[in-house]
């Protein structure tokens, strides 16, 4: 009996499968690694100077600031930037002799498109302002910005810049979001303590931590509890923005912007504080846990 050989052909392709080039496999991203780490790094590096260009101006050299900022912006944001530097912002700067500078403290990458041509960046920085009201001194204010940056060739241009917005997470391995959620959840736990359930709240915070953070929580618990009882208040917190500073298979460092509410007995409203952290999340035998929480503004 003769053997019948059937050649399976793709529609529109008459090349025998034995001679057709094999497709290049898509690399598998494992752990908490970023899908495009080099692209993410290039966005962070390329945008750092751009942020300074659009947030720094001197009333004596506004034309120079306008030229520098216009060179690193695009689209509607570029139009808005030029309108500000030639309109109300310029008038205020001239009238009050304003010198405004921006210092970048930490920068992380968030959502990124598949082509690697657009990304959101979270920027933790400080604004330094000298004007007539500071009388020779400088007023320093924390500033959290979210920039949308587009890549055009080897240029990185800002297409949007807003305050206190979330950058989100970049594409990565399946564990990246798990690790980030562990970091987010632990920050909430560290900012949320109730006098009625204080011991349970401390245990919950310790459960999401490993050394050295776990020991720090235990060491600070008595002092925190005493302050809450003396001040007649409870604490609750929330996370408002995240981004990734760096990531590997077993560890990530993420930027976390958070809000802490101090609820005093009988008060009409809580007192609210904005906080900014660099959070290190590490893979352990039982899952992801936070090993370090660094407050970039001190305290």
FILUMKE-369706 format. One line per 4 residues: their letters; for each residue x, z, y of N, C-alpha, C. Coordinates in steps of 0.1 Angstrom, whole numbers, plus 2048, in hexadecimal, padded with zeros to 3 digits. Layout:
a = X:Z:Y:X:Z:Y:X:Z:Y; ...
This chain:
xxxx = 809:800:7F4:800:800:800:809:800:80C; 806:7F7:816:80F:7F6:821:80C:801:82B; 817:806:832:815:810:83C:812:80A:849; 807:810:84F:803:80B:85C:809:814:867
xxxx = 811:80E:870:817:815:87B:80F:813:888; 80A:81D:88E:802:81C:89A:80A:821:8A6; 80C:818:8B0:813:81C:8BC:809:821:8C6; 80A:82D:8CB:801:833:8D4:806:82F:8E2
xxxx = 7FE:827:8EA:802:823:8F7:7FA:829:901; 800:82D:90D:7F8:832:918:7F1:826:91F; 7E6:828:924:7DE:81E:92A:7E6:818:936; 7E8:80B:936:7EF:805:941:7FE:805:93E
xxxx = 803:80A:933:811:80A:930:813:804:922; 819:7F9:921:81B:7F2:914:829:7F5:90E; 830:7FF:914:83D:803:90E:83B:80C:902; 841:809:8F7:840:812:8EB:845:820:8EF
xxxx = 83E:82A:8EA:842:837:8ED:850:83B:8EA; 856:835:8E0:863:838:8DC:86D:834:8E7; 86A:82A:8EF:873:825:8F9:86F:82A:907; 865:832:909:860:836:916:868:843:919
xxxx = 86D:844:926:875:850:92A:86C:85C:929; 872:867:924:86B:874:922:86A:87A:930; 85E:880:933:85B:886:940:864:892:942; 868:895:94E:870:8A0:951:868:8AD:950
xxxx = 86B:8B6:948:862:8C2:947:862:8CA:954; 857:8D0:958:856:8D9:964:85D:8E6:960; 867:8EB:968:86D:8F7:966:863:903:965; 865:90C:95C:85C:917:95B:862:923:963
xxxx = 85A:928:96C:85E:934:974:859:940:96D; 863:949:96A:860:955:963:861:961:96C; 85C:96C:966:85E:979:96D:858:979:97B; 85F:97F:984:85A:980:992:862:977:99B
xxxx = 868:96C:995:870:963:99D:867:95A:9A6; 86C:955:9B1:865:94B:9B9:866:93E:9B2; 85C:936:9B4:85C:928:9AF:866:91F:9B5; 868:921:9C2:872:919:9CA:87B:922:9D2
xxxx = 884:92A:9CC:88B:934:9D4:894:92D:9DF; 89A:922:9DC:8A2:91C:9E6:89A:917:9F2; 88E:912:9F0:886:90E:9FB:881:91A:A03; 87E:925:9FC:87A:931:A03:885:936:A0C
xxxx = 891:936:A06:89D:93B:A0E:89F:932:A1A; 89D:925:A19:89F:91C:A24:895:91E:A2F; 889:921:A2B:87E:924:A35:882:930:A3D; 886:93B:A36:88A:947:A3D:896:945:A46
xxxx = 8A0:93E:A41:8AC:93B:A4A:8A8:932:A55; 8A0:928:A53:89D:91E:A5D:894:923:A68; 88C:92D:A64:882:931:A6E:887:93D:A76; 891:944:A72:896:950:A79:899:94D:A88
xxxx = 8A1:943:A8A:8A4:93F:A98:898:93A:AA0; 88F:933:A98:883:92D:A9F:87A:938:AA5; 879:943:A9D:871:94F:AA2:876:954:AAE; 884:956:AAF:88A:95B:ABB:888:951:AC7
xxxx = 888:944:AC4:886:93B:ACF:879:93B:AD6; 86E:93E:ACE:861:93E:AD4:85C:94C:AD8; 864:956:AD6:860:963:ADA:86A:96A:AE4; 873:962:AE9:87D:966:AF3:87D:95E:B00
xxxx = 87C:965:B0B:87C:95E:B18:881:968:B23; 886:962:B2D:88B:969:B39:885:962:B45; 87F:96A:B4E:878:965:B5A:882:95C:B62; 88F:95E:B61:898:956:B69:89C:949:B63
xxxx = 898:947:B56:89C:93A:B4F:890:936:B46; 884:935:B4C:879:931:B44:87A:923:B3F; 880:91A:B47:881:90C:B42:88A:90B:B35; 894:914:B35:89C:914:B29:894:919:B1D
xxxx = 88C:923:B1F:884:928:B14:87A:91E:B0F; 874:917:B19:86A:90C:B16:870:901:B0D; 87C:8FE:B11:883:8F3:B09:887:8F8:AFB; 88C:904:AFA:88F:909:AED:883:90B:AE4
xxxx = 878:910:AE9:86C:912:AE1:866:905:ADD; 866:8FC:AE6:85F:8EF:AE4:866:8E7:AD9; 873:8EA:AD7:87B:8E3:ACD:879:8E7:ABF; 872:8F3:ABE:870:8F9:AB0:862:8FB:AAD
xxxx = 859:8F5:AB4:84A:8F6:AB2:844:8E8:AB0; 838:8E8:AAB:831:8DC:AA8:822:8DD:AA9; 81B:8D2:AAC:80D:8D2:AAC:806:8DA:AB6; 7FB:8E0:AB3:7F3:8E8:ABD:7FB:8F4:AC2
xxxx = 803:8FA:AB9:80A:906:ABE:814:902:AC8; 81A:8F6:AC7:824:8F1:AD1:81D:8F0:ADE; 811:8EA:ADE:80A:8E8:AEA:806:8F6:AF1; 802:8FF:AE8:7FE:90D:AED:80B:914:AF3
xxxx = 816:912:AEC:822:918:AF1:826:913:AFF; 826:906:B00:82A:900:B0D:820:904:B18; 813:905:B14:809:909:B1E:80C:917:B23; 810:920:B1A:813:92E:B1E:820:92F:B26
xxxx = 82A:927:B23:837:928:B2A:836:921:B38; 82C:91A:B3A:82A:913:B47:81E:918:B4E; 817:922:B48:80A:927:B4E:80B:936:B50; 801:93D:B4B:7FF:94B:B4E:80B:954:B4A
xxxx = 811:951:B3E:81C:959:B39:828:958:B43; 82A:94B:B47:835:949:B51:832:950:B5E; 826:94F:B63:823:956:B6F:825:965:B6F; 821:96B:B64:822:979:B62:831:97D:B61
xxxx = 839:975:B5A:847:977:B59:84E:976:B66; 84B:96D:B6E:851:96B:B7C:84D:977:B85; 840:97A:B84:83B:985:B8D:841:992:B8A; 843:995:B7D:847:9A3:B79:856:9A3:B74
xxxx = 85D:998:B76:86B:997:B72:86D:99B:B63; 866:994:B5A:866:997:B4C:871:991:B45; 878:999:B3D:882:993:B33:87D:998:B26; 87A:98F:B1D:873:992:B10:87C:98D:B05
xxxx = 881:995:AFC:889:991:AF1:882:996:AE4; 885:98F:AD9:87F:993:ACC:88B:995:AC2; 88B:9A0:ABB:895:9A3:AB1:88E:9A2:AA3; 893:999:A9A:88D:999:A8D:894:9A3:A84
xxxx = 88C:9AC:A7E:891:9B6:A75:891:9B2:A66; 885:9AD:A62:884:9A8:A54:87B:99C:A54; 87D:993:A4A:876:987:A4A:873:983:A3B; 867:980:A38:863:97D:A2A:85B:970:A29
xxxx = 85A:96A:A1D:853:95E:A1C:846:961:A15; 83B:95A:A19:82E:95B:A13:829:94E:A0C; 81D:94B:A0F:817:93F:A09:81F:932:A0C; 821:92A:A02:829:91D:A04:822:912:9FC
xxxx = 822:906:A02:81C:8FB:9FB:825:8F6:9F0; 81F:8EE:9E7:826:8EA:9DB:832:8E0:9DF; 830:8D9:9EA:83A:8CF:9EE:846:8D6:9F4; 845:8E3:9F8:84F:8EA:9FF:851:8E6:A0D
xxxx = 847:8E1:A13:848:8DC:A21:841:8E6:A2B; 83A:8F0:A26:833:8F9:A2F:833:907:A29; 836:911:A31:836:91F:A2C:831:928:A37; 82C:934:A33:829:93F:A3C:834:949:A3B
xxxx = 838:94F:A46:843:959:A46:83D:965:A4D; 841:971:A48:83D:97D:A4E:84A:983:A55; 849:986:A62:854:98B:A6A:852:999:A6F; 85A:9A2:A6B:85B:9AF:A71:865:9AF:A7C
xxxx = 861:9B2:A88:86B:9B2:A93:868:9BC:A9E; 870:9BB:AA8:86E:9C4:AB4:86E:9BB:AC1; 865:9BE:ACA:865:9B8:AD7:86C:9C1:AE0; 875:9BC:AE8:87C:9C3:AF3:878:9BD:B00
xxxx = 872:9C5:B09:86D:9C0:B16:873:9C8:B21; 879:9C1:B2A:87E:9C7:B37:877:9C0:B42; 871:9C8:B4B:86A:9C3:B56:869:9CD:B61; 862:9CB:B6C:861:9D4:B77:85D:9E2:B73
xxxx = 854:9E2:B69:84E:9EF:B65:858:9F8:B5D; 862:9F2:B57:86C:9FA:B4F:877:9FF:B58; 878:9FB:B64:881:A01:B6E:890:A01:B69; 894:9F6:B64:8A2:9F4:B5F:8A3:9F7:B50
xxxx = 899:9FD:B4A:89A:A00:B3B:893:9F5:B33; 891:9F7:B27:88B:9EE:B1D:87F:9F4:B16; 874:9ED:B15:869:9F2:B0D:86A:9EB:AFF; 86A:9F3:AF4:86B:9EE:AE7:85E:9F0:ADF
xxxx = 859:9E5:AD9:84C:9E5:AD2:84E:9DE:AC4; 849:9E5:ABA:849:9DE:AAD:840:9D2:AAD; 844:9C7:AA6:83C:9BB:AA6:83C:9B5:A98; 830:9B2:A93:82F:9AB:A86:828:99E:A88
xxxx = 82F:993:A84:82B:985:A86:829:97E:A79; 820:975:A78:81F:96B:A6D:820:95D:A72; 82A:956:A6E:82D:949:A73:82A:93F:A68; 823:934:A6B:822:928:A62:82D:91E:A66
xxxx = 835:91B:A5D:841:912:A60:840:906:A57; 842:8FA:A5D:843:8EE:A56:851:8E8:A56; 855:8E2:A4B:862:8DC:A4A:861:8CD:A4D; 868:8C8:A56:869:8B9:A59:877:8B5:A58
xxxx = 87B:8AF:A4C:889:8AC:A4A:891:8B9:A49; 89B:8BB:A51:8A3:8C7:A51:89F:8D1:A5C; 893:8CE:A62:88F:8D7:A6D:883:8DF:A68; 882:8EC:A6D:877:8F5:A6A:870:8F8:A77
xxxx = 863:8F4:A78:85C:8F5:A84:850:8FE:A83; 84D:906:A8D:842:910:A8D:835:908:A91; 82B:909:A88:81E:903:A8B:814:90D:A8F; 816:91A:A8C:80D:925:A90:815:932:A90
xxxx = 811:93B:A99:818:948:A9A:80D:952:A9E; 80A:95C:A95:800:965:A98:805:973:A95; 7FF:97D:A9C:802:98B:A9A:7FA:991:A8E; 801:999:A86:7FB:9A2:A7C:7F2:99B:A72
xxxx = 7F7:98F:A6E:7F0:987:A64:7F7:988:A57; 7F1:985:A4C:7F7:986:A3F:7FD:979:A3B; 809:979:A36:810:96D:A31:80D:96A:A23; 809:974:A1B:806:972:A0D:813:971:A04
xxxx = 811:96B:9F8:81C:96A:9EF:820:95C:9EC; 82C:959:9EA:831:94B:9E7:82E:948:9D8; 82E:93C:9D4:82D:938:9C5:839:93F:9BE; 836:943:9B1:840:949:9A9:83C:94B:99B
xxxx = 844:953:994:841:956:986:834:95E:985; 82F:960:979:823:967:976:824:975:97A; 830:97B:97A:832:989:97D:833:98C:98C; 835:981:994:837:984:9A2:82B:98B:9A9
xxxx = 81F:986:9A6:813:98C:9AB:810:99A:9A6; 814:99C:999:813:9A9:993:81C:9B3:99A; 828:9AF:99C:832:9B8:9A3:82D:9BA:9B2; 829:9B0:9B9:824:9B2:9C6:818:9BB:9C7
xxxx = 80F:9BA:9BD:804:9C3:9BD:808:9D1:9BB; 812:9D3:9B2:817:9E1:9B0:81D:9E7:9BD; 824:9DE:9C5:829:9E3:9D2:81E:9E6:9DC; 815:9DD:9DC:809:9DF:9E6:802:9EC:9E2
xxxx = 7FF:9EE:9D6:7F7:9F9:9D1:7FF:A06:9D4; 80C:A06:9D2:814:A12:9D4:814:A16:9E3; 815:A0C:9EB:815:A10:9FA:808:A16:9FE; 7FD:A11:9F8:7F0:A17:9FB:7EF:A26:9F6
xxxx = 7F5:A28:9EA:7F5:A35:9E4:7FD:A3F:9EC; 809:A3A:9F2:811:A42:9FA:80B:A46:A07; 801:A3F:A0B:7FB:A41:A18:7ED:A48:A17; 7E9:A4B:A0A:7DC:A50:A08:7DC:A5D:A00
xxxx = 7DA:A68:A08:7D9:A75:A02:7CD:A7D:A07; 7C6:A83:9FE:7BB:A8C:A02:7BE:A9A:9FF; 7BA:AA3:A08:7BD:AB1:A05:7B5:AB6:9F8; 7A9:AB1:9F6:7A1:AB6:9EB:7A7:AB1:9DD
xxxx = 7AE:AA6:9DD:7B4:AA0:9D1:7C3:A9E:9D3; 7C9:AA7:9DA:7D7:AA4:9DD:7E0:AA2:9D1; 7DF:AAB:9C8:7E8:AAB:9BC:7E6:A9E:9B4; 7DA:A9A:9B3:7D7:A8D:9AC:7DC:A81:9B3
xxxx = 7DB:A82:9C1:7E0:A77:9C9:7EF:A76:9C8; 7F6:A81:9C7:805:A81:9C6:808:A7B:9B8; 801:A7F:9AE:804:A7A:9A1:802:A6B:9A0; 7F8:A66:9A7:7F5:A58:9A7:801:A50:9AE
xxxx = 806:A56:9B9:811:A4F:9C0:81E:A50:9B7; 820:A5B:9B0:82B:A5C:9A7:82A:A52:99C; 81E:A4F:997:81C:A46:98B:821:A38:98E; 820:A34:99B:824:A27:99F:832:A25:9A4
xxxx = 83A:A30:9A2:848:A30:9A7:852:A33:99C; 85E:A2F:99F:86A:A33:996:874:A38:9A0; 87F:A3D:99A:88A:A43:9A2:890:A38:9AB; 893:A3C:9B8:893:A49:9BE:886:A4D:9C5
xxxx = 87D:A43:9C6:870:A46:9CD:868:A51:9C7; 868:A51:9B9:860:A5B:9B2:864:A69:9B6; 871:A6C:9B7:876:A79:9BA:873:A7C:9C9; 874:A72:9D2:871:A74:9E0:862:A78:9E2
xxxx = 859:A72:9DA:84B:A76:9DB:849:A85:9D7; 84F:A89:9CC:84E:A96:9C7:854:AA0:9D1; 85F:A9D:9D7:866:AA6:9E0:85E:AA8:9ED; 857:A9D:9F1:850:A9E:9FE:842:AA3:9FD
xxxx = 83D:AA4:9F0:82F:AA8:9EE:82B:AB5:9F5; 832:ABF:9F3:82F:ACC:9F9:82E:ACC:A08; 837:AC5:A0E:837:AC5:A1D:82B:ABC:A22; 829:AB1:A1B:81D:AA9:A1F:810:AB0:A1D
xxxx = 80E:AB7:A12:802:ABF:A10:800:ACA:A1A; 80B:AD1:A1D:80A:ADC:A27:806:AD6:A35; 80C:ACB:A39:809:AC5:A46:7FA:AC1:A47; 7F5:ABB:A3C:7E7:AB7:A3B:7DD:AC3:A3D
xxxx = 7E0:ACD:A36:7D8:AD9:A36:7D8:AE0:A44; 7E4:AE0:A4A:7E6:AE6:A57:7DF:ADE:A62; 7E0:AD1:A60:7DA:AC8:A6A:7CB:AC4:A67; 7C6:AC8:A5C:7B8:AC6:A58:7B5:AB7:A58
xxxx = 7BE:AAF:A51:7BC:AA1:A50:7BE:A9C:A42; 7B8:A90:A3F:7BB:A88:A33:7C2:A7B:A38; 7C8:A74:A2E:7CE:A67:A31:7C9:A5C:A28; 7C7:A50:A2E:7C5:A45:A26:7CC:A39:A2C
xxxx = 7D0:A2F:A23:7D8:A24:A28:7D3:A17:A22; 7D7:A0C:A28:7D4:9FF:A23:7E0:9F5:A27; 7E1:9EB:A1F:7EB:9E1:A21:7E5:9D5:A29; 7EB:9D0:A33:7E6:9C6:A3B:7ED:9B8:A3A
xxxx = 7FA:9B9:A35:802:9AC:A34:80D:9AE:A2A; 810:9A4:A23:81B:9A4:A19:823:997:A1A; 82F:997:A15:837:98B:A13:843:98F:A0A; 84A:985:A05:856:988:9FC:863:985:A03
xxxx = 86B:98F:A03:879:98E:A09:882:988:9FF; 882:98D:9F3:88A:987:9E8:884:98A:9DB; 887:983:9D1:881:985:9C4:88A:980:9B9; 88A:988:9AD:891:983:9A1:888:986:996
xxxx = 88D:985:98A:885:986:97E:880:995:97D; 888:99E:981:884:9AC:97E:883:9B5:98B; 883:9AF:996:882:9B7:9A3:87E:9AE:9AE; 876:9B3:9B7:873:9AC:9C4:874:9B6:9CF
xxxx = 877:9B1:9DB:877:9B8:9E7:86C:9B2:9F0; 862:9B9:9F4:857:9B3:9FB:855:9BA:A09; 850:9B3:A13:84D:9B9:A1F:83E:9BD:A1F; 83B:9C9:A23:82D:9CE:A23:82A:9D4:A30
xxxx = 820:9CE:A37:81B:9D5:A43:80E:9DD:A3F; 80D:9E9:A44:803:9F2:A40:7FD:9F9:A4C; 7F1:9FF:A49:7EA:A07:A53:7E7:A15:A4D; 7EB:A1F:A54:7E8:A2D:A50:7DE:A33:A59
xxxx = 7D3:A39:A53:7C9:A40:A5A:7C9:A4F:A58; 7CA:A56:A63:7CA:A65:A62:7BC:A69:A66; 7B5:A6F:A5C:7A7:A73:A5F:7A6:A82:A60; 7A5:A87:A6D:7A4:A95:A70:796:A9A:A6F
xxxx = 794:AA6:A6A:787:AAB:A68:780:AAC:A76; 774:AA6:A77:76C:AA7:A83:76F:A9C:A8D; 77A:A94:A8B:77E:A8A:A95:774:A7E:A94; 772:A78:A9F:768:A6D:AA0:76E:A61:A99
xxxx = 77B:A5F:A99:782:A53:A93:78F:A57:A8E; 795:A51:A84:7A2:A54:A80:7AD:A4F:A8A; 7B9:A55:A89:7C4:A50:A91:7CB:A46:A87; 7CF:A3B:A8D:7D4:A2F:A85:7E2:A2D:A88
xxxx = 7EB:A2B:A7E:7F9:A27:A80:7FC:A1B:A78; 804:A12:A7E:808:A06:A77:816:A08:A72; 819:A05:A66:825:A07:A5F:82A:9FB:A58; 838:9FA:A57:83E:9EE:A51:849:9F2:A48
xxxx = 848:9EC:A3C:851:9F0:A31:858:9E4:A2B; 864:9E7:A25:86A:9DE:A1B:869:9E6:A0E; 862:9E0:A04:85E:9E7:9F8:865:9E0:9EC; 86D:9E8:9E5:874:9E3:9D9:86C:9E6:9CC
xxxx = 868:9DC:9C5:860:9DE:9B9:869:9D9:9AD; 869:9E2:9A2:872:9DF:997:86A:9DF:98A; 86E:9D6:981:868:9D6:974:86E:9E1:96B; 865:9E9:965:869:9F4:95C:863:9F1:94E
xxxx = 866:9F9:945:861:9F7:937:851:9F8:937; 84B:9FF:940:83D:A00:940:836:9F7:94A; 83E:9EF:951:838:9E6:95B:840:9E7:968; 839:9E3:973:840:9E2:980:83D:9EF:988
xxxx = 847:9F4:98F:846:A01:996:84F:9FF:9A3; 84C:A07:9AD:854:A07:9B9:85F:A11:9B9; 86B:A0C:9BC:877:A15:9BC:87B:A19:9CA; 877:A11:9D4:87B:A15:9E2:871:A10:9EC
xxxx = 86E:A18:9F6:865:A14:A01:86D:A17:A0E; 871:A0D:A15:879:A10:A21:871:A0C:A2E; 86E:A16:A36:867:A14:A43:871:A0E:A4D; 86F:A02:A51:879:9FB:A5A:878:A01:A68
xxx = 86E:A08:A6B:86D:A0E:A79:871:A1D:A79; 876:A21:A6E:87B:A2F:A6D:86F:A38:A69; 872:A45:A66:868:A4E:A63:864:A4E:A54
